[in-house]
Amino acid sequence: MRRISLVTLPSVRNAIAAAALVAASLIGSGPALAWTAVEQVKTYPVSGQSGLELYRSIGENGPVISGDRRTIAHTTFKLTWGRDYREQADGSCVIARNVPKLIITYTLPKPRGGLPSSVATSWKRFYYGLLTHEKVHGQHIIEMVQAIEAVSVGLSAPNDPGCHKVRAALQTHLKRLSDEQRARGRAFDRVEMSDGGAVHRLVLRLVSGQ
């Protein structure tokens, strides 16, 4: 399971200066996949009867990442592969097949009980904004997996009994593509969480009761 960069939780008193929500539109999905990513949402409980109380509860109950740092929401994924390494008559080895199984999990806050109608409206906006933000990270993951599939199928190495060389070559590509995906996620978060960014605006609206 790998953790993707996400919306980090500022303290409540710094809320106006630091946090909150969403890309206006998702990145295009590109060509149709021969496989389908499974996307699921998990929640953690928060409590309160106002936006400020809910936000404080997020600070107390949000998922812990990077040691003791809490977050509002995050995206993780589990990726496994069905690879077919084939030794060739000339002594080379080729990856003839590499089919991914990808499960993406979005973790988001959920109030324990009912909310006053005005707070419920504000929360709904906040929640779906967070989900939209996290789904951009999910799309980044899908595109990374597509790139891995494209570079690996047909990858070969000469004089490779046991397919050790081609496995090492594949690992080089995996690291490069993983590093690119992480950098892309960090750059996206910087824009979303900056002053006036989508995440910042949504936290502000939730805390101020708009």
C-alpha atoms as a printed R data frame, in Angstrom:
    type eleno elety resid chain resno       x       y       z
1   ATOM     1    CA   MET     A     1   0.000   0.000   0.000
2   ATOM     2    CA   ARG     A     2   1.438   3.360  -0.937
3   ATOM     3    CA   ARG     A     3   0.397   6.750   0.299
4   ATOM     4    CA   ILE     A     4  -0.114   9.605  -2.083
5   ATOM     5    CA   SER     A     5   0.355  13.231  -1.253
6   ATOM     6    CA   LEU     A     6  -2.747  14.774   0.185
7   ATOM     7    CA   VAL     A     7  -4.420  17.679   1.895
8   ATOM     8    CA   THR     A     8  -2.521  18.339   5.147
9   ATOM     9    CA   LEU     A     9  -4.315  19.600   8.199
10  ATOM    10    CA   PRO     A    10  -3.418  23.059   9.534
11  ATOM    11    CA   SER     A    11  -4.345  23.986  13.087
12  ATOM    12    CA   VAL     A    12  -7.766  25.539  13.499
13  ATOM    13    CA   ARG     A    13  -6.442  28.935  14.436
14  ATOM    14    CA   ASN     A    14  -4.366  28.926  11.230
15  ATOM    15    CA   ALA     A    15  -7.206  27.698   9.042
16  ATOM    16    CA   ILE     A    16  -7.652  30.991   7.242
17  ATOM    17    CA   ALA     A    17  -3.939  31.049   6.440
18  ATOM    18    CA   ALA     A    18  -3.537  27.441   5.298
19  ATOM    19    CA   ALA     A    19  -5.851  24.666   4.007
20  ATOM    20    CA   ALA     A    20  -8.498  23.300   1.714
21  ATOM    21    CA   LEU     A    21 -10.191  21.992  -1.457
22  ATOM    22    CA   VAL     A    22 -10.435  20.887  -5.011
23  ATOM    23    CA   ALA     A    23  -9.544  21.019  -8.659
24  ATOM    24    CA   ALA     A    24 -12.362  22.414 -10.762
25  ATOM    25    CA   SER     A    25 -12.109  19.557 -13.227
26  ATOM    26    CA   LEU     A    26 -10.354  16.229 -13.395
27  ATOM    27    CA   ILE     A    27  -7.577  15.387 -15.807
28  ATOM    28    CA   GLY     A    28  -8.872  13.584 -18.881
29  ATOM    29    CA   SER     A    29  -8.907   9.832 -18.587
30  ATOM    30    CA   GLY     A    30  -7.124   9.189 -21.888
31  ATOM    31    CA   PRO     A    31  -7.589   6.038 -23.967
32  ATOM    32    CA   ALA     A    32  -9.785   3.199 -22.725
33  ATOM    33    CA   LEU     A    33  -8.058   0.777 -20.381
34  ATOM    34    CA   ALA     A    34  -7.847  -2.984 -20.915
35  ATOM    35    CA   TRP     A    35  -8.291  -3.154 -17.141
36  ATOM    36    CA   THR     A    36 -10.336  -1.165 -14.651
37  ATOM    37    CA   ALA     A    37  -9.084   0.462 -11.469
38  ATOM    38    CA   VAL     A    38 -11.214  -0.198  -8.390
39  ATOM    39    CA   GLU     A    39 -11.924   3.042  -6.523
40  ATOM    40    CA   GLN     A    40 -13.354   3.009  -3.011
41  ATOM    41    CA   VAL     A    41 -14.087   5.551  -0.283
42  ATOM    42    CA   LYS     A    42 -13.403   4.976   3.415
43  ATOM    43    CA   THR     A    43 -14.382   7.429   6.140
44  ATOM    44    CA   TYR     A    44 -13.301   8.337   9.642
45  ATOM    45    CA   PRO     A    45 -15.738   9.853  12.180
46  ATOM    46    CA   VAL     A    46 -15.803  13.507  13.224
47  ATOM    47    CA   SER     A    47 -18.268  15.346  15.468
48  ATOM    48    CA   GLY     A    48 -19.640  18.848  15.890
49  ATOM    49    CA   GLN     A    49 -22.633  21.049  15.180
50  ATOM    50    CA   SER     A    50 -20.808  23.866  13.388
51  ATOM    51    CA   GLY     A    51 -18.150  24.063  10.694
52  ATOM    52    CA   LEU     A    52 -15.562  25.146  13.229
53  ATOM    53    CA   GLU     A    53 -16.382  22.264  15.585
54  ATOM    54    CA   LEU     A    54 -16.212  19.776  12.714
55  ATOM    55    CA   TYR     A    55 -12.873  21.162  11.613
56  ATOM    56    CA   ARG     A    56 -11.514  20.900  15.149
57  ATOM    57    CA   SER     A    57 -12.656  17.288  15.227
58  ATOM    58    CA   ILE     A    58 -10.832  16.644  11.964
59  ATOM    59    CA   GLY     A    59  -7.696  17.954  13.660
60  ATOM    60    CA   GLU     A    60  -8.181  15.464  16.494
61  ATOM    61    CA   ASN     A    61  -9.267  12.441  14.448
62  ATOM    62    CA   GLY     A    62  -7.792  12.795  10.967
63  ATOM    63    CA   PRO     A    63  -5.530  10.051   9.601
64  ATOM    64    CA   VAL     A    64  -1.944  10.183  10.854
65  ATOM    65    CA   ILE     A    65   0.806  10.431   8.240
66  ATOM    66    CA   SER     A    66   4.528  11.156   8.326
67  ATOM    67    CA   GLY     A    67   5.049  10.355  11.974
68  ATOM    68    CA   ASP     A    68   2.558  12.343  14.051
69  ATOM    69    CA   ARG     A    69   1.164  14.671  11.386
70  ATOM    70    CA   ARG     A    70  -2.579  14.486  10.754
71  ATOM    71    CA   THR     A    71  -4.377  15.115   7.506
72  ATOM    72    CA   ILE     A    72  -7.904  15.974   6.386
73  ATOM    73    CA   ALA     A    73  -8.088  13.391   3.601
74  ATOM    74    CA   HIS     A    74  -5.740  11.160   1.681
75  ATOM    75    CA   THR     A    75  -5.394   8.738  -1.201
76  ATOM    76    CA   THR     A    76  -3.644   5.381  -1.022
77  ATOM    77    CA   PHE     A    77  -3.362   2.552  -3.494
78  ATOM    78    CA   LYS     A    78  -2.524  -1.122  -3.723
79  ATOM    79    CA   LEU     A    79  -0.966  -2.274  -6.986
80  ATOM    80    CA   THR     A    80  -0.116  -5.820  -8.019
81  ATOM    81    CA   TRP     A    81   0.892  -7.186 -11.404
82  ATOM    82    CA   GLY     A    82   0.365 -10.366 -13.406
83  ATOM    83    CA   ARG     A    83   3.626 -10.536 -15.365
84  ATOM    84    CA   ASP     A    84   4.650 -13.117 -17.950
85  ATOM    85    CA   TYR     A    85   8.434 -13.324 -18.354
86  ATOM    86    CA   ARG     A    86   9.390 -15.466 -21.351
87  ATOM    87    CA   GLU     A    87  12.863 -16.773 -22.063
88  ATOM    88    CA   GLN     A    88  13.563 -16.783 -25.787
89  ATOM    89    CA   ALA     A    89  15.423 -19.271 -27.968
90  ATOM    90    CA   ASP     A    90  18.259 -16.784 -28.520
91  ATOM    91    CA   GLY     A    91  18.883 -16.510 -24.757
92  ATOM    92    CA   SER     A    92  17.073 -13.211 -24.259
93  ATOM    93    CA   CYS     A    93  14.062 -12.621 -22.013
94  ATOM    94    CA   VAL     A    94  10.981 -10.543 -22.766
95  ATOM    95    CA   ILE     A    95   8.014  -9.383 -20.718
96  ATOM    96    CA   ALA     A    96   5.159 -10.685 -22.857
97  ATOM    97    CA   ARG     A    97   2.353  -9.641 -20.531
98  ATOM    98    CA   ASN     A    98   1.968  -7.259 -17.592
99  ATOM    99    CA   VAL     A    99  -1.606  -6.793 -16.355
100 ATOM   100    CA   PRO     A   100  -2.189  -4.558 -13.316
101 ATOM   101    CA   LYS     A   101  -4.672  -4.930 -10.491
102 ATOM   102    CA   LEU     A   102  -5.149  -1.490  -8.966
103 ATOM   103    CA   ILE     A   103  -7.229  -0.570  -5.919
104 ATOM   104    CA   ILE     A   104  -7.393   3.137  -5.016
105 ATOM   105    CA   THR     A   105  -8.747   4.155  -1.612
106 ATOM   106    CA   TYR     A   106  -9.875   7.670  -0.724
107 ATOM   107    CA   THR     A   107 -10.124   8.378   3.027
108 ATOM   108    CA   LEU     A   108 -12.426  11.254   4.009
109 ATOM   109    CA   PRO     A   109 -14.119  12.623   7.162
110 ATOM   110    CA   LYS     A   110 -17.764  11.854   7.963
111 ATOM   111    CA   PRO     A   111 -19.902  13.422  10.721
112 ATOM   112    CA   ARG     A   112 -21.089  10.974  13.388
113 ATOM   113    CA   GLY     A   113 -24.632  12.313  13.586
114 ATOM   114    CA   GLY     A   114 -27.051  14.718  11.988
115 ATOM   115    CA   LEU     A   115 -26.167  18.355  11.314
116 ATOM   116    CA   PRO     A   116 -28.212  21.566  11.288
117 ATOM   117    CA   SER     A   117 -29.442  22.194   7.747
118 ATOM   118    CA   SER     A   118 -27.138  25.124   7.035
119 ATOM   119    CA   VAL     A   119 -24.115  23.223   8.354
120 ATOM   120    CA   ALA     A   120 -25.138  20.131   6.380
121 ATOM   121    CA   THR     A   121 -25.141  22.175   3.172
122 ATOM   122    CA   SER     A   122 -21.711  23.611   3.929
123 ATOM   123    CA   TRP     A   123 -20.375  20.176   4.867
124 ATOM   124    CA   LYS     A   124 -21.653  18.614   1.660
125 ATOM   125    CA   ARG     A   125 -19.782  21.234  -0.362
126 ATOM   126    CA   PHE     A   126 -16.660  20.638   1.727
127 ATOM   127    CA   TYR     A   127 -16.850  16.849   1.455
128 ATOM   128    CA   TYR     A   128 -17.352  16.679  -2.293
129 ATOM   129    CA   GLY     A   129 -14.653  19.263  -2.820
130 ATOM   130    CA   LEU     A   130 -12.235  17.077  -0.880
131 ATOM   131    CA   LEU     A   131 -13.304  14.043  -2.865
132 ATOM   132    CA   THR     A   132 -12.741  15.883  -6.137
133 ATOM   133    CA   HIS     A   133  -9.260  16.866  -4.979
134 ATOM   134    CA   GLU     A   134  -8.382  13.307  -4.004
135 ATOM   135    CA   LYS     A   135  -9.742  11.913  -7.261
136 ATOM   136    CA   VAL     A   136  -7.174  13.991  -9.134
137 ATOM   137    CA   HIS     A   137  -4.517  12.086  -7.180
138 ATOM   138    CA   GLY     A   138  -6.341   8.905  -8.147
139 ATOM   139    CA   GLN     A   139  -6.168   9.886 -11.812
140 ATOM   140    CA   HIS     A   140  -2.436  10.533 -11.445
141 ATOM   141    CA   ILE     A   141  -2.053   6.991 -10.114
142 ATOM   142    CA   ILE     A   142  -4.049   5.491 -12.992
143 ATOM   143    CA   GLU     A   143  -1.909   7.365 -15.515
144 ATOM   144    CA   MET     A   144   1.268   6.148 -13.784
145 ATOM   145    CA   VAL     A   145   0.046   2.550 -14.021
146 ATOM   146    CA   GLN     A   146  -0.802   3.043 -17.702
147 ATOM   147    CA   ALA     A   147   2.740   4.323 -18.283
148 ATOM   148    CA   ILE     A   148   4.244   1.338 -16.456
149 ATOM   149    CA   GLU     A   149   2.168  -1.036 -18.554
150 ATOM   150    CA   ALA     A   150   3.218   0.689 -21.778
151 ATOM   151    CA   VAL     A   151   6.941   0.639 -20.988
152 ATOM   152    CA   SER     A   152   7.016  -2.926 -19.619
153 ATOM   153    CA   VAL     A   153   5.131  -4.988 -22.195
154 ATOM   154    CA   GLY     A   154   7.715  -6.001 -24.784
155 ATOM   155    CA   LEU     A   155  10.664  -4.937 -22.616
156 ATOM   156    CA   SER     A   156  13.537  -7.367 -23.210
157 ATOM   157    CA   ALA     A   157  17.170  -8.016 -22.359
158 ATOM   158    CA   PRO     A   158  19.719 -10.068 -24.343
159 ATOM   159    CA   ASN     A   159  21.635 -13.012 -22.856
160 ATOM   160    CA   ASP     A   160  19.297 -13.159 -19.893
161 ATOM   161    CA   PRO     A   161  18.699 -16.701 -18.623
162 ATOM   162    CA   GLY     A   162  16.370 -16.535 -15.638
163 ATOM   163    CA   CYS     A   163  15.175 -13.069 -16.749
164 ATOM   164    CA   HIS     A   164  17.258 -11.244 -14.137
165 ATOM   165    CA   LYS     A   165  18.415  -8.435 -16.418
166 ATOM   166    CA   VAL     A   166  14.954  -7.570 -17.693
167 ATOM   167    CA   ARG     A   167  13.630  -7.510 -14.123
168 ATOM   168    CA   ALA     A   168  16.343  -5.024 -13.154
169 ATOM   169    CA   ALA     A   169  15.594  -2.895 -16.220
170 ATOM   170    CA   LEU     A   170  11.924  -2.834 -15.274
171 ATOM   171    CA   GLN     A   171  12.744  -1.688 -11.730
172 ATOM   172    CA   THR     A   172  14.566   1.326 -13.177
173 ATOM   173    CA   HIS     A   173  11.443   2.332 -15.095
174 ATOM   174    CA   LEU     A   174   9.231   1.750 -12.049
175 ATOM   175    CA   LYS     A   175  11.308   4.095  -9.893
176 ATOM   176    CA   ARG     A   176  11.322   6.816 -12.546
177 ATOM   177    CA   LEU     A   177   7.574   6.685 -13.107
178 ATOM   178    CA   SER     A   178   6.818   6.503  -9.379
179 ATOM   179    CA   ASP     A   179   9.028   9.536  -8.703
180 ATOM   180    CA   GLU     A   180   7.279  11.451 -11.492
181 ATOM   181    CA   GLN     A   181   3.835  10.626 -10.070
182 ATOM   182    CA   ARG     A   182   4.820  11.763  -6.577
183 ATOM   183    CA   ALA     A   183   6.292  15.017  -7.877
184 ATOM   184    CA   ARG     A   184   3.137  15.630  -9.867
185 ATOM   185    CA   GLY     A   185   1.003  15.117  -6.750
186 ATOM   186    CA   ARG     A   186   3.140  17.469  -4.675
187 ATOM   187    CA   ALA     A   187   2.912  20.176  -7.340
188 ATOM   188    CA   PHE     A   188  -0.869  19.788  -7.493
189 ATOM   189    CA   ASP     A   189  -1.186  20.079  -3.711
190 ATOM   190    CA   ARG     A   190   0.950  23.220  -3.644
191 ATOM   191    CA   VAL     A   191  -1.493  24.938  -5.994
192 ATOM   192    CA   GLU     A   192  -4.634  23.644  -4.237
193 ATOM   193    CA   MET     A   193  -3.427  24.524  -0.742
194 ATOM   194    CA   SER     A   194  -1.941  27.929  -1.442
195 ATOM   195    CA   ASP     A   195  -3.743  31.099  -0.374
196 ATOM   196    CA   GLY     A   196  -6.812  31.388  -2.579
197 ATOM   197    CA   GLY     A   197  -6.445  27.808  -3.802
198 ATOM   198    CA   ALA     A   198  -9.451  25.500  -4.008
199 ATOM   199    CA   VAL     A   199  -8.697  23.651  -0.763
200 ATOM   200    CA   HIS     A   200  -7.994  26.886   1.092
201 ATOM   201    CA   ARG     A   201 -11.303  28.365  -0.042
202 ATOM   202    CA   LEU     A   202 -13.359  25.370   1.028
203 ATOM   203    CA   VAL     A   203 -11.859  25.147   4.496
204 ATOM   204    CA   LEU     A   204 -12.432  28.852   4.897
205 ATOM   205    CA   ARG     A   205 -16.081  28.521   3.936
206 ATOM   206    CA   LEU     A   206 -16.619  25.564   6.263
207 ATOM   207    CA   VAL     A   207 -15.028  27.259   9.281
208 ATOM   208    CA   SER     A   208 -16.832  30.560   8.687
209 ATOM   209    CA   GLY     A   209 -20.195  28.817   8.247
210 ATOM   210    CA   GLN     A   210 -20.775  29.860   4.638
